[in-house]
C-alpha cells in the first residue's frame, strides 16, 4: 500500500521532476488497534516494519498519532496507537486521491 501510488509526476520551474502531494486520510480508532509504550530505540519505520512487514508504512503510525514532520524517532515512554486494519486506510487513500 503505497501512498504515492496515484501521485502525479510533475515538473517544477527548474524543470526538475517531483511528485505531487498526496492527501493522508484521518485514521479512526478501531477495535483491532494495538497500543504500545515506546522505548529509547523506537522509530516509526522500525515499528512499521514490525507490525506491517513494510518500513515504508511508517506514515500510518505517524498519522494515527498526530506526529509531526522531521524525524522518525519517537521519544521513550510515548503511548502509540498502531492501526492494524490497513485495508480501511488503503480504501480511504484511494477515495481521497483517486480522482486526482
C-alpha positions in Angstrom: 0.0 0.0 0.0 2.0 3.0 -1.2 0.6 6.4 -0.5 2.4 7.5 -3.7 0.7 5.0 -6.0 -1.6 7.6 -7.6 0.7 10.6 -7.2 1.2 12.6 -10.3 4.7 13.3 -11.6 5.1 17.0 -12.3 8.0 19.3 -13.3 8.8 22.4 -11.3 10.0 25.8 -12.6 13.6 24.4 -12.7 12.5 21.6 -14.9 13.0 19.0 -12.1 10.6 16.1 -11.7 8.7 15.8 -8.4 5.7 14.0 -7.1 2.5 15.9 -6.3 1.3 15.9 -2.7 -0.8 13.0 -1.6 -3.6 13.5 0.9 -3.3 11.4 4.0 -6.7 10.3 5.4 -7.8 10.6 9.0 -7.3 7.2 10.6 -10.2 6.5 13.0 -9.7 4.2 16.0 -10.7 0.6 15.5 -11.1 -2.4 17.8 -8.1 -4.1 16.2 -5.7 -1.2 17.1 -2.7 -2.1 19.3 -1.3 0.4 21.8 2.3 0.3 22.8 4.7 2.3 25.0 7.9 3.2 23.2 11.4 2.5 24.4 14.5 4.6 23.7 15.3 2.7 20.4 11.9 3.0 18.8 11.5 4.6 15.3 8.4 4.9 13.2 10.0 2.9 10.3 11.1 0.1 12.6 7.7 -0.1 14.2 6.0 -0.2 10.7 8.3 -3.0 9.7 7.5 -4.9 12.9 3.7 -4.5 12.6 3.1 -4.3 8.8 6.2 -6.0 7.4 7.0 -2.8 5.5 9.0 0.1 6.8 7.6 2.5 4.2 4.2 2.4 6.0 5.7 4.5 8.9 3.3 7.3 7.9 0.3 5.3 9.0 1.6 5.2 12.6 2.6 8.9 12.4 -0.8 10.0 11.0 -2.7 7.9 13.6 -0.8 9.6 16.4 -0.6 13.1 15.0 3.1 13.1 14.9 4.8 15.9 13.0 7.4 16.0 10.3 11.1 16.0 10.8 12.1 12.7 12.4 11.2 9.0 12.6 12.4 8.9 16.2 9.8 8.6 18.9 10.6 9.7 22.4 10.7 7.0 25.0 7.6 6.3 27.1 5.3 7.6 24.3 2.0 5.8 24.0 1.4 5.0 20.4 -1.7 3.6 18.6 -0.8 1.1 15.9 -3.7 0.7 13.5 -3.9 -2.9 12.2 -6.9 -2.5 9.8 -4.8 -1.2 6.9 -7.4 -2.2 4.3 -9.7 0.6 5.5 -6.7 3.0 5.3 -6.0 1.9 1.7 -9.7 2.4 0.8 -9.6 5.9 2.2 -6.4 6.8 0.3 -8.0 5.6 -3.0 -11.2 7.6 -2.2 -9.3 10.8 -1.4 -6.7 10.6 -4.1 -8.4 8.6 -6.8 -9.9 11.5 -8.6 -6.6 13.3 -8.9 
